[in-house]
Amino acid sequence: MSAPKTGAPATESTTALSALSTEQLIGSGQEGGLMDQVQAWVQRVRGGDMGALPAIAGFVVLSVLFTALSPFFFTERNFANLLTQAATLVMLGMALVFVLLLGEIDLSAGVTAGLTMVIFVVLVAVVNLNWILALAIAFLTGIAIGTFIGFFVAKVGIPSFVVTLGLFLGFQGLELMIIGAGGLYRVETPEILAIQNSTMPPWAGWVMILVMLGISATMSFIDRARRTRAGVPNRTIALVWAKLIAIAVLGGIVVFILNQNRGTGFKAIEGVPIVVPITLAILWLGTFVLDRTKFGRYIYAVGGNAEAARRSGVKVAAIRWFAFIVCSSLAVVAGLFSISKVGSVDAAAGRDIVLSGVAAAVVGGVSLFGGRGRLIHAAIGALVIAVITNGLGLLNLPAGVNYAVTGGVLILAATIDAVSRKRAGGSILRT
Amino acid sequence: MDMPIIELKGVVKSFGPVDVLKGVNLTAYPGKITALVGDNGAGKSTLIKGLAGVQPYDGGEVLFNGEPVNLHSPRDAGALGIEVVYQDLALCDNLDIVQNMFLGREELSAGTFDEGRMEREAAETLRQLSVRTVKSVRQKVSSLSGGQRQTVAIARSVLKKAKVVILDEPTAALGVAQTAQVLALVKRLAEQGVSVIIISHNLVDVFEVADYINVLYLGQMVASVKTTETNNEDVIGYITGVKTYEGTPA
């Protein structure tokens, strides 16, 4: 080991620190002013902890590129269109994060979305069941599928790749049997169609931003109060304001654009699509669970080192099992977004989206080896892929180009991940 | 002499036809460092796994503070305050120091993590052990050196208020300076009243820290001696089976 460190923070005057102990040599990384925090962040990024940074950069670059190439890309209409196109992939990517964090995979997530929607639509259209009851059955089916996968992976010990590959094939067959080859059912439930096709009144968009600001501020101040009570230093308050301002400005721009009339006929189309607040709510809830509860922490622990987690008393099998249930349940939500956008269900529903969901998560910075990644990463990655699809579509390029470009971006993202991890190597923080 | 906190009497363990432990006695005292040495295959790991509750003994008696106890699962051992720091360091690379130290028994407040409290307790534990080699308790474990990891793993057992800490080859993979740091940490651990059982191949380390040396040879405890009453040459003799210990077990 190198010479003993005097890990004293740059600003010795930090009051909380001196309150803890004058001899305190072990910092928490939270001391110092705004500049120290920014420096620490830059160092983390250079150390290989890039998170969603490459994906955000990719999103910006692609957006600029398509804006330059197509007059239709940067329009209010296309902006709303992009969000609704991306919604299914965002939700599916977020669903997969729960199992990817464990180092597992769910290849059946797409057809789980498809099958549960087939069941839903058939129950409504053929059996004439109340749509809420049908929806409940669809969710229960999703939970049952997750329970099934979780049992075989966590208890029987079959690799998740194999179990879910089996279901991927099996559910396609089941869809075919229920609907019949070439069959197609229209979605007639207005409440489901509204998710992707209706908007909130413009004022509600602003309320949504206020709610987000309120939640973010409340969480930040609860955290700070707890840290103060424990006598450990808090990050500079400037970071809280910076975060709130970022939400207000970015959210404000998005809501402002979406509140413009983007209709082409007599009827005004304006406001935030309903799918947006639903997605944000699930994103927030999932992030809360992953960051602040035992279940979430143990998902990361099992993904990082399952044996260490087991020796620490974590019920590894139960965590794995439950993660698959969460994944399948969120896949049902992705299915809802999908049929709401498409307006119909056929026998191949959900067949080709699962790998895009995995790609979304990986592009966003979620590791396939487990233990690293966040829900927001999958959401950003999904937006990148949606931008590619959307932009290339506007340029009237053949679908083949779309696949090729998406594949290239995926490999690029995986390369960035691998290179940054190699560079991390564990040296940066020991200087 | 104090009362031993751990006393093994004639423990036996076999895997099929192979008798790995053939009636082993071992005592460990609070605040003392007890070394367990022996060649590969002598049964050191098996002895420790029994104490940890990972592989229960087939027979014999385990006394904890003079009371007979059953160690059938890691949970039994944990409940008594017996913690094992394994050679292959049971830490999660992707979590930070605080998260690792509290893994499995996080402090909650209103159902969610009280990160402030955990951070303070982790920092206090490290300071109490005079650890000066980590810069921040929020460092990811992946960024730590081998010695620092060992330090975190040991601090983790202290945080659990362990009464007996078993260290499996704590210095095997470390350099000279890091070994010195970890050994200093082991001594401080004992100074705090913890009973430390250390398994090591390195006799230099053993003579530096241990109060008692126990030698296993082919499943039998062939010597139990105070460090001050023996020397390197004798211990090597006991380990290789060339010499026979003739005193009473210390």
Interface residues (C-beta under 8 A of the other chain):
Chain A: M1 P4 K5 G7 L20 S21 E23 Q24 L25 I26 G27 S28 G29 Q30 G47 D49 D223 R226 R227 T228 R229 A230 G231 V232 F288 R292 T293 K294 R297 Y300 A301 G303 G304 N305 E307 A308 A309 R311 S312 G313 V314 G371 R372 A424 G426 S427 I428 L429 R430
Chain B: P74 R75 G78 Y86 L89 A90 L91 C92 D93 N94 L95 Q99 L103 G104 R105 E106 L108 S109 G111 T112 F113 D114 E115 G116 R117 E119 R120 A123 L126 R127 V131 R132 T133 V134 K135 S136 V137 R138 Q139 K140 S142 S143 L144 S145 G147 Q148 G175 A177 Q178 Q181
